[in-house]
Amino acid sequence: MDQCHEQLIKIRRTKRTVVLYLAIWASMALVAIAAVVFLWSFLPLCFLLVVGAVFVGVRMSRMLTVEYETVFTNGTVDLDVIIGRSDRKRVISFDCRDIVRVEPFRGQQPVGRYGRALMCCNRDEQDAFVLIINQKTGDPACLTLALDKTMRQMMPAYMDKLVAREAFKEPS
């Protein structure tokens, strides 16, 4: 029987993203007001600049809404990023047997040489784990993910036995 599980991780807005969001909308308003004030005599150009500023502002502010979707299917994990609730892009796909190490996330990723280091969860997530994954292309990937209980129970069956024995243990 196929094992499949899907999980959605919503990234909360931080102070930095709120400031970026406000800066985008303030600059959009500034460009629109400047276009109306200085280019009123050239009405078509003024209209195009206002519409362009609003379009760019809306697109850029939607890019600050980020979610990660983790799909586990028969030992294969696919991680997609969803930007603005509409644009989806595959971040990484790997087999559980390629996982070399699993440890709880303690505020920062482990030091080492990694081809890719991805933070795919909120920093204060309780169920966050760091996965070190061997890649066929070279250096290993360091992936920080929030994994729910169902996924933590399903993954060890497909992992290397030595890694699975120590994986997802409660910190003592």
N, C-alpha and C positions, 0 to 999 in steps of 0.2 A: 504494500500500500504506500502511496506517495505521501511524503510528509511536506507540508507547506504551511508557512506562517508569514504574515505580513505585519509590519509595524511602522507607524508614522511618528517621527520625532519633530516637534515644532520648536524652532529656535526662538526664544523670547527676545524681545527688544532690550538692548542695553542702553545706558546713557549715551554712548557713542552713536548708536543708530538713531536715537531720538534727535540728537543734535544734527546729524546728517539729514534726517527727514525734514527738520525745520529749515535747515540751510537750503535745501533743494527748493522748497516751496517759497522761501523768502526771495531767492534769486530769480525764480520763475516770475513772481509778482513784480520784482524790480525791472526785469526785462520787458514785461508787458506794459508797465506804467511808462517806462522810458520810450517804448515804441509809440504809445499813444501820444505822449507829450511832444516828442521831437519829430515824428513822422506823420502827424495828423493830416498834413496836406497831401501826402502820398497814401491815400486810403488803402489801396490794394496791398502795398508793401507793409503798411501798419497791421493790417488784418493777418497777413501771412506770418509776421513776427509774433503776434500775440498767440495765434493758433499753434505755431511751432514751439513757443515757450511752454504753453500748457501741455502739449503732447510730450515734450522732453521731460518736463517735471513729473508728469504722471508715470511715464515709463521708468524713470530713475527711482522714484519713490516706491514703486511696486517691486523693484529689484531688491529692496531691503527686507522683504518678507521671504524668509527661507525656511524650508522644511526638508527633512531627509526621510526617505522611505527605504526601509530595509526589508528585503524579501528573501526568505530562506526556503529553498526547494531541494529536497533530497541531497543535502550536503553542499549545495552551492548557495552562496550569499551574494545577492545583487544589491548595491547601494546606489540610489538615485537621489539627486538633489532637485527639488521643485522650487523654482524661483517665481515669486509673484503669483502663486497658486495656478500657474498655467504652463510655464516652460519647464520641461523635464529633461534632465541630462544624466546619463550614466556616469557615476563617479568611479566605481571600481566593482569588479566581479571576481570572486575567488572561491576556490573549493576549501572546505573546512580542513582537509588534510594538509593544506599549505600553511596552516596556522602553526607558528613555531612557539609562541608564548602568549599567555593570557594572564593579565593581572588587573586588579581593581584600579580605577583611576583615582589618583590622590591629589588632584589639583594641577598637575603638570605631566606632560608626556615624558617617558624615560629618555635619558640622554643616550645618544648613539647615532650612527650614520644610517640614515634612511633615505630611500629614493623618493618617498612621498610620506609626508606626515599630515594626516587629516584629522581635524577636530569636528566630529559630526554629531555633537550633542551640546547641551548647555553645561557650563562649567560646574554648576552646583547639583548636577544630576546624581541621584542616589544609586542608580543601577548602571553607572558608566564603567566600562572596562576598556583597557588598552589591549589591542590585538596586534601582534607582530606577525606579518604575513610574508612568506617567501614569494617573490615574484620571478617569473621566468625572464624578465627583462633586465635583471641586475640586482641592485640593492633592495633590501626588504622594505615593505611599507609599514608604517606605524599608524594604526587606525584607532581612534577613540570613539566608541559607540555606546549608546544607552541600549542595553538589551533587556527586554522584559523576561519574566520567569519562564514562559513557554519556550522562547528561543534559547535560553540558557539550558533548558532541559533537553532540547532536541539536538543541539550542536555537538556535544561530546561523542555521540554515537558515530559521527562521521570524521572525528579528529584522530590524530595519531594517539595511540594509547598512553604514551608517556605525558603528552601535553594534556590530554583529556583528564588524566588522574588529578592534576593540579588545577585545572581550569574551573573558574566560577566558584571556588571555595569561599566560604564566608571568612573575612579577615578575623584573626584571633587577637 
